[in-house]
Amino acid sequence: MDMRPIGVFDSGLGGLTAVRSLRQILPEENLIYFGDTARVPYGGRSKETLLKYARQDVRFLRSFDLKAILIACGSVSTTSLDTLRAENDLPIVGVVEPTCRRALLVTKTKKVGIIATLASIRSGAYEATLRRLDPDVEVIGKPCPLFVPLVENGRIHRGDVVIETVAREYLEPLKATGIDTLILGCTHYPLLTDIIADIMGPEVTLVSAGEESAFELKRMLKAEGLRADESRQGEPEFYVSDRPEDFERIASVFLRENMRHTARRIDIDQY
C-alpha cells in the first residue's frame, strides 16, 4: 500500500471532472488538485508557453510527496506530456491515449470526431494517436475555443441561449460528416454533455477524456503496487492561482456535490 497522494492539475476548473471520476473509481486515494485559474484558458497558448506553465504546475504539485500525477488538461497532454515524463521520476498520466483507446473500442464505422482546444487540435496528438492505434480510422477534428471560458463562467445548462448557439455552430457541421463517436478532448467539455448529446443525437457515442484517464491511472497504480488502503476514504485538497471564492462557487457544479473543502490560493509564479 502507498498512502501518498495523487496530484492532478488543469488550467482551471475543467480538471474537476477528472477529480470526480477519480473519487468514484479510486475513492481510497488522497488527491491534491491545482487549477491555474489565473491563467485559464490554456488552449490558445503557444507550445512553449504551455510547457512553461505545465512545468510550474508540476513543480507546485511536487512540493507534496506525490506518488503519481494526472494531467487533467488536454492542451498540456497533447503538447507537453513526453517532456514532463522525461523530466520527472514519478508516473504521469495524460488524457490522450486512454481516450483514444476507448473511442476505438466503441466506434462501429471508424469515423471518429474530436472536439478540443485550439492547442490540442493544432498539435495533432489525438489524430496521430488514433491512427497509430488503428491506421484505418477516419478522424475529424474541430477546435471549440469558446467552450472553456463559457464553462468557467457557468454557462453549461440546457436552455442557455449563449452556450446552445455556440455549440450548434461548432457541432452541426461535425454531425453532418457522419461520425459515430465523438471525443470530448478537453476536461471542461463533460459539463456540456447534455447540450452536446442533444445536438449530436443518440447515434453518436461521447467519450470523456477525464473519465478514461482516471481508469488508466487506476490500472497503472495497480500494476506498480501503488494503490492506497482500499478500506479507507481518501480526501481531496484544492489549490488555485486566483480567487478561491470563484472556484468554490463553480466547483460544486463540476463535482456534482456541495463543496465541503476550502480551496487555497497559491502564487504559481514562485514555482
Backbone as CSV, one residue per row, in Angstrom:
resi,resn,N_x,N_y,N_z,CA_x,CA_y,CA_z,C_x,C_y,C_z
1,MET,0.846,-1.206,0.000,0.000,0.000,0.000,0.877,1.250,0.000
2,ASP,0.399,2.266,-0.667,1.112,3.533,-0.754,0.108,4.645,-0.476
3,MET,0.268,5.309,0.659,-0.722,6.293,1.099,-0.419,7.711,0.603
4,ARG,0.635,7.890,-0.167,0.924,9.220,-0.704,-0.188,9.673,-1.658
5,PRO,-0.396,10.985,-1.775,-1.487,11.463,-2.628,-1.142,11.440,-4.109
6,ILE,-2.181,11.589,-4.921,-2.070,11.757,-6.369,-2.247,13.246,-6.674
7,GLY,-1.363,13.793,-7.493,-1.503,15.179,-7.926,-2.294,15.265,-9.225
8,VAL,-3.146,16.271,-9.332,-3.967,16.496,-10.531,-3.899,17.985,-10.852
9,PHE,-3.686,18.330,-12.142,-3.734,19.757,-12.467,-4.411,20.008,-13.801
10,ASP,-4.929,21.232,-13.910,-5.594,21.689,-15.125,-5.453,23.202,-15.188
11,SER,-5.827,23.767,-16.322,-5.757,25.219,-16.496,-6.756,25.944,-15.602
12,GLY,-7.806,25.272,-15.186,-8.814,25.935,-14.365,-9.682,24.920,-13.668
13,LEU,-10.967,24.967,-13.973,-11.941,24.108,-13.305,-12.199,22.794,-14.017
14,GLY,-11.858,22.707,-15.299,-12.222,21.528,-16.077,-11.704,20.230,-15.502
15,GLY,-10.508,20.262,-14.920,-9.942,19.052,-14.351,-10.741,18.472,-13.209
16,LEU,-11.694,19.235,-12.695,-12.554,18.700,-11.635,-13.442,17.568,-12.147
17,THR,-13.672,17.516,-13.459,-14.407,16.358,-13.986,-13.561,15.097,-13.838
18,ALA,-12.234,15.239,-13.976,-11.343,14.104,-13.727,-11.295,13.769,-12.242
19,VAL,-11.311,14.786,-11.386,-11.340,14.548,-9.939,-12.603,13.786,-9.553
20,ARG,-13.726,14.181,-10.137,-14.974,13.467,-9.839,-14.868,12.002,-10.228
21,SER,-14.299,11.738,-11.403,-14.117,10.351,-11.835,-13.153,9.606,-10.908
22,LEU,-12.066,10.254,-10.522,-11.110,9.617,-9.610,-11.759,9.276,-8.276
23,ARG,-12.615,10.162,-7.780,-13.258,9.912,-6.480,-14.261,8.762,-6.560
24,GLN,-14.755,8.486,-7.763,-15.635,7.331,-7.948,-14.837,6.053,-8.184
25,ILE,-13.770,6.156,-8.968,-13.005,4.987,-9.386,-11.948,4.592,-8.359
26,LEU,-11.352,5.592,-7.687,-10.317,5.355,-6.677,-10.684,6.111,-5.397
27,PRO,-11.791,5.735,-4.747,-12.277,6.520,-3.603,-11.323,6.540,-2.404
28,GLU,-10.402,5.578,-2.354,-9.486,5.490,-1.216,-8.294,6.440,-1.328
29,GLU,-8.105,7.051,-2.487,-6.899,7.847,-2.714,-7.067,9.304,-2.276
30,ASN,-6.009,9.862,-1.686,-5.937,11.293,-1.405,-5.519,12.023,-2.684
31,LEU,-6.130,13.173,-2.931,-5.875,13.940,-4.150,-5.443,15.361,-3.807
32,ILE,-4.458,15.860,-4.539,-4.063,17.264,-4.474,-4.368,17.872,-5.835
33,TYR,-5.328,18.792,-5.892,-5.737,19.381,-7.164,-5.257,20.822,-7.248
34,PHE,-4.652,21.160,-8.395,-4.296,22.545,-8.672,-4.978,23.004,-9.947
35,GLY,-5.732,24.092,-9.844,-6.349,24.724,-11.003,-5.715,26.085,-11.240
36,ASP,-5.116,26.266,-12.405,-4.412,27.518,-12.709,-5.404,28.574,-13.190
37,THR,-6.270,28.964,-12.288,-7.399,29.828,-12.634,-6.971,31.238,-13.024
38,ALA,-5.756,31.662,-12.639,-5.282,32.992,-13.013,-4.889,33.061,-14.484
39,ARG,-4.613,31.884,-15.105,-4.100,31.888,-16.477,-4.991,31.091,-17.439
40,VAL,-6.171,30.670,-16.978,-7.103,29.975,-17.848,-7.622,30.954,-18.910
41,PRO,-7.835,30.526,-20.161,-7.658,29.175,-20.682,-6.252,28.960,-21.228
42,TYR,-5.815,27.695,-21.238,-4.533,27.333,-21.823,-4.635,27.112,-23.340
43,GLY,-5.818,26.852,-23.826,-5.986,26.309,-25.170,-5.467,27.155,-26.311
44,GLY,-5.387,28.468,-26.149,-4.907,29.315,-27.228,-3.441,29.674,-27.121
45,ARG,-2.735,29.095,-26.133,-1.331,29.441,-25.898,-0.398,28.685,-26.846
46,SER,0.807,29.214,-26.985,1.815,28.528,-27.785,2.313,27.296,-27.047
47,LYS,2.946,26.379,-27.794,3.505,25.168,-27.185,4.539,25.518,-26.129
48,GLU,5.349,26.548,-26.388,6.390,26.951,-25.434,5.782,27.485,-24.142
49,THR,4.731,28.292,-24.266,4.070,28.825,-23.073,3.386,27.716,-22.283
50,LEU,2.755,26.784,-22.991,2.109,25.665,-22.316,3.118,24.844,-21.520
51,LEU,4.290,24.593,-22.089,5.303,23.825,-21.369,5.794,24.599,-20.146
52,LYS,5.975,25.898,-20.283,6.379,26.723,-19.133,5.353,26.625,-18.008
53,TYR,4.083,26.792,-18.347,3.032,26.711,-17.338,2.975,25.316,-16.713
54,ALA,3.065,24.295,-17.563,2.969,22.922,-17.064,4.109,22.599,-16.110
55,ARG,5.316,23.063,-16.422,6.447,22.832,-15.515,6.204,23.490,-14.162
56,GLN,5.660,24.702,-14.164,5.352,25.370,-12.896,4.284,24.599,-12.122
57,ASP,3.264,24.136,-12.825,2.191,23.380,-12.176,2.744,22.110,-11.531
58,VAL,3.619,21.419,-12.264,4.200,20.183,-11.726,5.110,20.491,-10.545
59,ARG,5.899,21.560,-10.633,6.781,21.901,-9.503,5.970,22.194,-8.253
60,PHE,4.836,22.894,-8.416,3.996,23.120,-7.235,3.483,21.802,-6.671
61,LEU,2.934,20.953,-7.522,2.398,19.678,-7.030,3.480,18.837,-6.375
62,ARG,4.689,18.901,-6.891,5.764,18.091,-6.340,6.323,18.656,-5.040
63,SER,5.805,19.819,-4.604,6.125,20.280,-3.241,5.451,19.386,-2.211
64,PHE,4.503,18.569,-2.660,3.921,17.497,-1.852,4.633,16.189,-2.222
65,ASP,4.577,15.229,-1.343,5.205,13.932,-1.601,4.205,13.062,-2.363
66,LEU,4.201,13.198,-3.690,3.220,12.520,-4.534,3.727,11.154,-4.977
67,LYS,2.773,10.290,-5.365,3.144,9.016,-5.975,2.846,8.989,-7.472
68,ALA,2.039,9.932,-7.967,1.694,9.982,-9.384,1.036,11.322,-9.682
69,ILE,1.016,11.684,-10.974,0.355,12.907,-11.417,-0.572,12.577,-12.579
70,LEU,-1.768,13.130,-12.532,-2.696,13.076,-13.654,-2.793,14.469,-14.262
71,ILE,-2.430,14.582,-15.536,-2.586,15.850,-16.252,-4.016,15.905,-16.773
72,ALA,-4.868,16.622,-16.065,-6.282,16.696,-16.436,-6.515,17.884,-17.363
73,CYS,-5.644,18.007,-18.352,-5.699,19.132,-19.287,-5.328,18.612,-20.660
74,GLY,-6.249,18.705,-21.591,-5.976,18.218,-22.933,-4.861,18.984,-23.610
75,SER,-4.816,20.297,-23.413,-3.796,21.110,-24.081,-2.397,20.716,-23.637
76,VAL,-2.193,20.508,-22.336,-0.879,20.098,-21.831,-0.585,18.656,-22.233
77,SER,-1.587,17.786,-22.154,-1.376,16.379,-22.524,-0.927,16.246,-23.974
78,THR,-1.475,17.077,-24.844,-1.156,16.949,-26.269,0.146,17.629,-26.651
79,THR,0.662,18.531,-25.822,1.858,19.288,-26.210,3.076,19.021,-25.334
80,SER,2.887,18.604,-24.083,3.993,18.615,-23.118,4.204,17.311,-22.365
81,LEU,3.375,16.304,-22.583,3.430,15.088,-21.767,4.789,14.403,-21.838
82,ASP,5.318,14.210,-23.022,6.590,13.489,-23.153,7.712,14.214,-22.419
83,THR,7.746,15.532,-22.533,8.786,16.311,-21.847,8.636,16.199,-20.334
84,LEU,7.427,16.313,-19.830,7.206,16.226,-18.381,7.584,14.847,-17.857
85,ARG,7.277,13.800,-18.615,7.659,12.450,-18.196,9.177,12.305,-18.143
86,ALA,9.871,12.885,-19.124,11.331,12.786,-19.168,11.986,13.543,-18.016
87,GLU,11.315,14.593,-17.548,11.900,15.451,-16.514,11.546,15.032,-15.093
88,ASN,10.640,14.072,-14.929,10.152,13.711,-13.592,10.267,12.212,-13.374
89,ASP,10.565,11.855,-12.131,10.813,10.457,-11.788,9.628,9.809,-11.092
90,LEU,8.422,10.165,-11.517,7.221,9.515,-10.994,6.238,9.345,-12.145
91,PRO,5.300,8.416,-12.028,4.359,8.181,-13.134,3.492,9.409,-13.414
92,ILE,3.350,9.736,-14.698,2.494,10.837,-15.135,1.557,10.310,-16.217
93,VAL,0.270,10.511,-16.011,-0.754,10.049,-16.943,-1.403,11.255,-17.599
94,GLY,-1.544,11.204,-18.922,-2.257,12.236,-19.655,-3.623,11.731,-20.096
95,VAL,-4.325,12.552,-20.842,-5.694,12.192,-21.212,-5.821,11.639,-22.628
96,VAL,-4.766,11.713,-23.442,-4.929,11.435,-24.873,-5.060,9.946,-25.173
97,GLU,-4.040,9.149,-24.847,-4.061,7.750,-25.268,-5.209,6.960,-24.650
98,PRO,-5.500,7.101,-23.341,-6.651,6.361,-22.797,-7.956,6.684,-23.506
99,THR,-8.136,7.949,-23.844,-9.359,8.370,-24.514,-9.434,7.807,-25.926
100,CYS,-8.320,7.814,-26.622,-8.297,7.272,-27.994,-8.579,5.778,-28.004
101,ARG,-8.019,5.048,-27.044,-8.277,3.608,-26.979,-9.758,3.343,-26.767
102,ARG,-10.388,4.117,-25.893,-11.812,3.945,-25.625,-12.642,4.263,-26.868
103,ALA,-12.298,5.324,-27.564,-13.039,5.711,-28.768,-12.981,4.611,-29.823
104,LEU,-11.825,3.993,-29.980,-11.689,2.928,-30.974,-12.448,1.671,-30.573
105,LEU,-12.653,1.478,-29.286,-13.441,0.341,-28.824,-14.922,0.510,-29.146
106,VAL,-15.413,1.749,-29.105,-16.860,1.955,-29.244,-17.290,2.300,-30.667
107,THR,-16.382,2.803,-31.494,-16.799,3.167,-32.847,-17.112,1.925,-33.681
108,LYS,-18.175,2.000,-34.451,-18.552,0.911,-35.354,-18.195,1.232,-36.806
109,THR,-18.145,2.524,-37.122,-17.887,2.940,-38.500,-16.449,3.398,-38.730
110,LYS,-15.690,3.505,-37.634,-14.311,4.020,-37.682,-14.264,5.459,-38.178
111,LYS,-15.344,6.199,-37.907,-15.362,7.638,-38.160,-15.470,8.340,-36.808
112,VAL,-14.352,8.913,-36.354,-14.261,9.466,-35.005,-14.036,10.970,-35.086
113,GLY,-14.854,11.719,-34.350,-14.671,13.163,-34.248,-13.970,13.535,-32.957
114,ILE,-13.297,14.662,-32.977,-12.623,15.187,-31.787,-12.977,16.655,-31.660
115,ILE,-13.455,17.044,-30.481,-13.557,18.466,-30.164,-12.592,18.743,-29.021
116,ALA,-11.857,19.845,-29.139,-10.829,20.152,-28.150,-10.456,21.618,-28.296
117,THR,-9.472,22.052,-27.501,-8.983,23.423,-27.616,-8.188,23.579,-28.912
118,LEU,-7.931,24.809,-29.262,-7.147,25.086,-30.463,-5.752,24.462,-30.357
119,ALA,-5.132,24.561,-29.175,-3.785,23.995,-28.995,-3.794,22.487,-29.196
120,SER,-4.806,21.807,-28.686,-4.871,20.349,-28.816,-5.096,19.936,-30.263
121,ILE,-6.013,20.617,-30.954,-6.266,20.279,-32.351,-5.035,20.587,-33.203
122,ARG,-4.413,21.732,-32.936,-3.222,22.131,-33.697,-2.086,21.124,-33.527
123,SER,-1.964,20.548,-32.338,-0.871,19.609,-32.068,-1.003,18.321,-32.881
124,GLY,-2.238,17.948,-33.236,-2.468,16.706,-33.970,-2.288,15.457,-33.132
125,ALA,-2.178,15.593,-31.799,-1.855,14.442,-30.946,-2.970,13.408,-30.915
126,TYR,-4.216,13.856,-30.813,-5.318,12.892,-30.806,-5.361,12.126,-32.135
127,GLU,-5.262,12.868,-33.225,-5.321,12.240,-34.550,-4.174,11.248,-34.733
128,ALA,-2.957,11.649,-34.351,-1.794,10.768,-34.507,-1.935,9.510,-33.658
129,THR,-2.460,9.669,-32.438,-2.618,8.513,-31.548,-3.674,7.561,-32.087
130,LEU,-4.794,8.093,-32.538,-5.836,7.241,-33.112,-5.308,6.462,-34.309
131,ARG,-4.569,7.133,-35.171,-4.073,6.466,-36.388,-2.952,5.473,-36.077
132,ARG,-2.195,5.727,-35.010,-1.180,4.747,-34.602,-1.852,3.484,-34.078
133,LEU,-2.948,3.664,-33.344,-3.653,2.512,-32.786,-4.487,1.778,-33.844
134,ASP,-4.990,2.517,-34.842,-5.785,1.911,-35.913,-5.598,2.734,-37.180
135,PRO,-4.723,2.297,-38.089,-4.448,3.083,-39.303,-5.664,3.310,-40.193
136,ASP,-6.726,2.530,-40.001,-7.898,2.652,-40.862,-8.919,3.668,-40.368
137,VAL,-8.689,4.257,-39.197,-9.683,5.168,-38.631,-9.693,6.491,-39.404
138,GLU,-10.885,7.050,-39.576,-11.043,8.386,-40.157,-11.280,9.365,-39.019
139,VAL,-10.485,10.427,-38.979,-10.510,11.349,-37.846,-10.875,12.748,-38.332
140,ILE,-11.829,13.371,-37.642,-12.250,14.729,-37.986,-12.192,15.569,-36.718
141,GLY,-11.314,16.572,-36.704,-11.125,17.407,-35.528,-11.774,18.773,-35.677
142,LYS,-12.220,19.305,-34.552,-12.864,20.615,-34.552,-12.458,21.381,-33.288
143,PRO,-11.745,22.505,-33.416,-11.464,23.315,-32.233,-12.717,24.044,-31.770
144,CYS,-12.877,24.125,-30.465,-14.051,24.791,-29.873,-13.565,25.801,-28.828
145,PRO,-12.925,26.891,-29.256,-12.232,27.775,-28.318,-13.125,28.491,-27.312
146,LEU,-14.407,28.652,-27.611,-15.274,29.373,-26.672,-15.833,28.489,-25.560
147,PHE,-15.708,27.178,-25.689,-16.304,26.296,-24.681,-15.688,26.500,-23.296
148,VAL,-14.351,26.593,-23.215,-13.719,26.686,-21.890,-14.130,27.952,-21.146
149,PRO,-14.013,29.154,-21.736,-14.445,30.337,-20.975,-15.927,30.325,-20.628
150,LEU,-16.765,29.755,-21.488,-18.188,29.686,-21.157,-18.439,28.739,-19.989
151,VAL,-17.768,27.584,-20.002,-17.912,26.640,-18.882,-17.392,27.262,-17.597
152,GLU,-16.242,27.935,-17.670,-15.665,28.565,-16.476,-16.604,29.616,-15.885
153,ASN,-17.491,30.146,-16.716,-18.463,31.143,-16.234,-19.838,30.544,-15.978
154,GLY,-19.899,29.224,-15.913,-21.131,28.560,-15.516,-22.188,28.452,-16.591
155,ARG,-21.825,28.691,-17.855,-22.814,28.623,-18.943,-22.866,27.189,-19.463
156,ILE,-23.499,26.306,-18.702,-23.449,24.873,-19.007,-24.822,24.218,-19.092
157,HIS,-25.890,24.994,-18.950,-27.209,24.383,-18.785,-28.038,24.442,-20.063
158,ARG,-28.819,23.391,-20.273,-29.809,23.421,-21.345,-30.688,24.662,-21.193
159,GLY,-31.010,25.274,-22.334,-31.839,26.466,-22.309,-31.047,27.757,-22.263
160,ASP,-29.736,27.661,-22.007,-28.873,28.849,-22.040,-28.603,29.157,-23.514
161,VAL,-29.159,30.250,-23.998,-29.109,30.542,-25.435,-27.682,30.757,-25.913
162,VAL,-26.808,31.258,-25.045,-25.427,31.535,-25.461,-24.684,30.244,-25.755
163,ILE,-24.639,29.328,-24.784,-23.884,28.089,-24.982,-24.539,27.218,-26.052
164,GLU,-25.840,27.217,-26.123,-26.506,26.388,-27.134,-26.220,26.913,-28.546
165,THR,-26.197,28.224,-28.717,-25.901,28.802,-30.029,-24.473,28.480,-30.448
166,VAL,-23.513,28.661,-29.524,-22.111,28.369,-29.819,-21.934,26.882,-30.124
167,ALA,-22.573,26.038,-29.325,-22.427,24.592,-29.516,-22.981,24.150,-30.870
168,ARG,-24.109,24.681,-31.268,-24.668,24.315,-32.586,-23.734,24.734,-33.713
169,GLU,-23.146,25.925,-33.584,-22.233,26.402,-34.631,-21.022,25.475,-34.763
170,TYR,-20.498,25.022,-33.632,-19.348,24.121,-33.671,-19.729,22.705,-34.133
171,LEU,-20.841,22.190,-33.631,-21.110,20.755,-33.718,-21.953,20.325,-34.913
172,GLU,-22.824,21.173,-35.414,-23.676,20.743,-36.522,-22.875,20.352,-37.763
173,PRO,-21.819,21.101,-38.143,-21.001,20.640,-39.286,-20.293,19.314,-38.990
174,LEU,-19.934,19.082,-37.733,-19.275,17.835,-37.357,-20.259,16.672,-37.451
175,LYS,-21.481,16.888,-37.001,-22.503,15.842,-37.111,-22.758,15.475,-38.573
176,ALA,-22.722,16.470,-39.448,-23.004,16.242,-40.862,-21.962,15.353,-41.541
177,THR,-20.796,15.168,-40.923,-19.759,14.314,-41.509,-20.071,12.828,-41.329
178,GLY,-21.022,12.491,-40.446,-21.405,11.098,-40.256,-20.585,10.336,-39.228
179,ILE,-19.891,11.034,-38.338,-19.154,10.345,-37.277,-20.123,9.589,-36.366
180,ASP,-19.645,8.489,-35.764,-20.486,7.781,-34.793,-19.902,7.842,-33.386
181,THR,-18.737,8.461,-33.237,-18.082,8.602,-31.933,-17.460,9.986,-31.858
182,LEU,-17.619,10.640,-30.706,-17.068,11.982,-30.532,-16.258,12.032,-29.243
183,ILE,-14.965,12.331,-29.378,-14.093,12.504,-28.216,-14.250,13.922,-27.671
184,LEU,-14.587,14.013,-26.390,-14.593,15.302,-25.699,-13.173,15.505,-25.186
185,GLY,-12.335,16.145,-26.014,-10.899,16.151,-25.798,-10.397,17.211,-24.846
186,CYS,-11.263,17.782,-24.067,-10.902,18.750,-23.028,-11.741,18.412,-21.810
187,THR,-11.136,18.440,-20.620,-11.862,18.014,-19.426,-12.937,18.997,-18.983
188,HIS,-13.013,20.170,-19.618,-14.155,21.055,-19.369,-15.428,20.534,-20.046
189,TYR,-15.264,19.839,-21.166,-16.398,19.559,-22.030,-17.446,18.605,-21.451
190,PRO,-17.085,17.657,-20.554,-18.143,16.808,-19.992,-19.247,17.589,-19.272
191,LEU,-18.954,18.810,-18.840,-20.007,19.625,-18.233,-21.055,20.049,-19.265
192,LEU,-20.719,19.900,-20.529,-21.646,20.233,-21.616,-22.243,18.983,-22.253
193,THR,-22.116,17.838,-21.594,-22.551,16.572,-22.178,-24.001,16.618,-22.646
194,ASP,-24.895,17.149,-21.837,-26.315,17.167,-22.219,-26.532,17.982,-23.493
195,ILE,-25.892,19.141,-23.561,-26.061,20.011,-24.722,-25.435,19.373,-25.958
196,ILE,-24.242,18.814,-25.796,-23.560,18.161,-26.922,-24.367,16.960,-27.414
197,ALA,-24.864,16.160,-26.469,-25.649,14.976,-26.844,-26.934,15.368,-27.562
198,ASP,-27.579,16.449,-27.136,-28.800,16.907,-27.812,-28.523,17.239,-29.277
199,ILE,-27.379,17.856,-29.539,-27.059,18.275,-30.906,-26.598,17.089,-31.750
200,MET,-25.751,16.238,-31.177,-25.170,15.130,-31.951,-26.157,13.986,-32.142
201,GLY,-27.105,13.806,-31.229,-28.092,12.750,-31.351,-27.615,11.431,-30.771
202,PRO,-28.555,10.503,-30.553,-28.246,9.243,-29.859,-27.344,8.303,-30.656
203,GLU,-27.214,8.546,-31.944,-26.377,7.646,-32.757,-24.883,7.951,-32.600
204,VAL,-24.529,9.027,-31.910,-23.121,9.387,-31.695,-22.766,9.136,-30.229
205,THR,-21.756,8.295,-29.994,-21.283,7.992,-28.644,-20.252,9.025,-28.215
206,LEU,-20.428,9.587,-27.014,-19.489,10.576,-26.476,-18.477,9.886,-25.568
207,VAL,-17.206,10.226,-25.730,-16.130,9.646,-24.925,-15.446,10.773,-24.163
208,SER,-15.412,10.661,-22.836,-14.890,11.711,-21.970,-13.429,11.485,-21.628
209,ALA,-12.598,12.501,-21.857,-11.166,12.386,-21.581,-10.888,12.173,-20.095
210,GLY,-11.564,12.920,-19.220,-11.280,12.808,-17.794,-11.570,11.437,-17.233
211,GLU,-12.688,10.850,-17.632,-13.078,9.544,-17.109,-12.103,8.457,-17.553
212,GLU,-11.719,8.465,-18.814,-10.826,7.421,-19.309,-9.439,7.525,-18.698
213,SER,-8.959,8.737,-18.451,-7.640,8.886,-17.832,-7.660,8.413,-16.383
214,ALA,-8.801,8.541,-15.702,-8.916,8.025,-14.341,-8.816,6.507,-14.321
215,PHE,-9.452,5.836,-15.278,-9.318,4.374,-15.374,-7.874,3.975,-15.685
216,GLU,-7.211,4.739,-16.556,-5.812,4.456,-16.883,-4.932,4.583,-15.642
217,LEU,-5.177,5.610,-14.841,-4.400,5.795,-13.621,-4.617,4.637,-12.654
218,LYS,-5.843,4.165,-12.545,-6.128,3.019,-11.676,-5.338,1.790,-12.112
219,ARG,-5.315,1.521,-13.425,-4.553,0.382,-13.942,-3.064,0.531,-13.640
220,MET,-2.551,1.750,-13.810,-1.136,1.997,-13.579,-0.772,1.818,-12.111
221,LEU,-1.585,2.354,-11.207,-1.309,2.225,-9.774,-1.315,0.761,-9.351
222,LYS,-2.248,-0.001,-9.878,-2.305,-1.426,-9.544,-1.066,-2.149,-10.053
223,ALA,-0.670,-1.859,-11.287,0.490,-2.528,-11.885,1.776,-2.195,-11.136
224,GLU,1.875,-0.965,-10.610,3.081,-0.529,-9.912,3.033,-0.787,-8.405
225,GLY,1.930,-1.360,-7.920,1.798,-1.598,-6.481,1.688,-0.325,-5.669
226,LEU,1.002,0.680,-6.215,0.923,1.993,-5.570,-0.462,2.323,-5.022
227,ARG,-1.367,1.360,-5.023,-2.720,1.638,-4.516,-2.690,1.910,-3.017
228,ALA,-3.585,2.767,-2.569,-3.764,3.020,-1.137,-4.624,1.914,-0.529
229,ASP,-4.776,1.958,0.781,-5.629,1.017,1.508,-7.065,1.190,1.031
230,GLU,-7.616,0.154,0.420,-8.934,0.259,-0.200,-10.076,0.297,0.812
231,SER,-9.770,0.123,2.090,-10.815,0.172,3.122,-11.057,1.585,3.625
232,ARG,-10.259,2.538,3.182,-10.361,3.908,3.698,-11.040,4.809,2.677
233,GLN,-11.379,6.017,3.126,-11.942,7.038,2.250,-10.926,8.157,2.089
234,GLY,-10.464,8.374,0.873,-9.499,9.429,0.625,-10.128,10.813,0.669
235,GLU,-9.267,11.827,0.760,-9.731,13.208,0.821,-9.014,14.048,-0.229
236,PRO,-9.717,14.999,-0.814,-9.073,15.917,-1.764,-8.649,17.219,-1.092
237,GLU,-7.611,17.836,-1.630,-7.243,19.210,-1.286,-7.239,20.006,-2.583
238,PHE,-7.638,21.276,-2.502,-7.781,22.092,-3.703,-6.955,23.378,-3.582
239,TYR,-6.218,23.677,-4.641,-5.405,24.883,-4.710,-5.666,25.574,-6.039
240,VAL,-5.660,26.908,-6.018,-5.896,27.696,-7.224,-4.908,28.849,-7.264
241,SER,-4.782,29.465,-8.438,-3.863,30.596,-8.578,-4.590,31.937,-8.625
242,ASP,-5.916,31.920,-8.451,-6.694,33.158,-8.408,-7.714,33.037,-7.276
243,ARG,-8.768,33.806,-7.327,-9.706,33.904,-6.209,-10.340,32.563,-5.845
244,PRO,-10.133,32.083,-4.616,-10.751,30.816,-4.210,-12.268,30.871,-4.207
245,GLU,-12.836,32.053,-3.927,-14.292,32.154,-3.837,-14.954,31.797,-5.165
246,ASP,-14.377,32.252,-6.260,-14.936,31.943,-7.572,-14.832,30.445,-7.860
247,PHE,-13.714,29.863,-7.491,-13.505,28.435,-7.686,-14.536,27.625,-6.914
248,GLU,-14.717,27.946,-5.650,-15.617,27.165,-4.797,-17.058,27.246,-5.281
249,ARG,-17.447,28.395,-5.822,-18.830,28.569,-6.281,-19.144,27.625,-7.436
250,ILE,-18.222,27.523,-8.394,-18.482,26.717,-9.576,-18.050,25.270,-9.386
251,ALA,-17.097,25.021,-8.480,-16.595,23.659,-8.270,-17.695,22.698,-7.844
252,SER,-18.659,23.182,-7.084,-19.756,22.313,-6.659,-20.523,21.767,-7.855
253,VAL,-20.625,22.583,-8.926,-21.306,22.143,-10.138,-20.475,21.068,-10.834
254,PHE,-19.171,21.297,-10.937,-18.287,20.338,-11.599,-18.262,19.007,-10.859
255,LEU,-18.162,19.067,-9.525,-18.064,17.844,-8.718,-19.425,17.198,-8.481
256,ARG,-20.485,17.946,-8.764,-21.864,17.491,-8.526,-22.079,17.105,-7.068
257,GLU,-21.487,17.888,-6.207,-21.674,17.748,-4.762,-21.362,19.093,-4.131
258,ASN,-21.837,19.308,-2.910,-21.531,20.553,-2.229,-20.041,20.629,-1.938
259,MET,-19.463,21.800,-2.186,-18.029,21.993,-1.978,-17.758,22.099,-0.485
260,ARG,-17.274,21.014,0.097,-17.022,20.976,1.534,-15.576,21.341,1.884
261,HIS,-14.731,21.396,0.878,-13.307,21.600,1.119,-12.909,22.983,0.616
262,THR,-12.314,23.780,1.465,-11.925,25.128,1.106,-10.727,25.102,0.176
263,ALA,-10.815,25.852,-0.904,-9.682,25.983,-1.820,-8.732,27.051,-1.292
264,ARG,-7.449,26.841,-1.513,-6.432,27.786,-1.072,-5.708,28.371,-2.279
265,ARG,-5.432,29.663,-2.199,-4.744,30.329,-3.301,-3.241,30.232,-3.095
266,ILE,-2.513,29.937,-4.197,-1.049,29.945,-4.145,-0.522,30.837,-5.268
267,ASP,0.706,31.316,-5.102,1.347,32.134,-6.125,2.153,31.214,-7.034
268,ILE,1.597,30.882,-8.177,2.229,29.911,-9.059,3.538,30.445,-9.644
269,ASP,3.708,31.767,-9.686,4.942,32.326,-10.230,6.151,32.051,-9.340
270,GLN,5.942,31.568,-8.134,7.050,31.191,-7.267,7.642,29.841,-7.640
271,TYR,6.995,29.131,-8.568,7.429,27.771,-8.885,8.040,27.690,-10.280
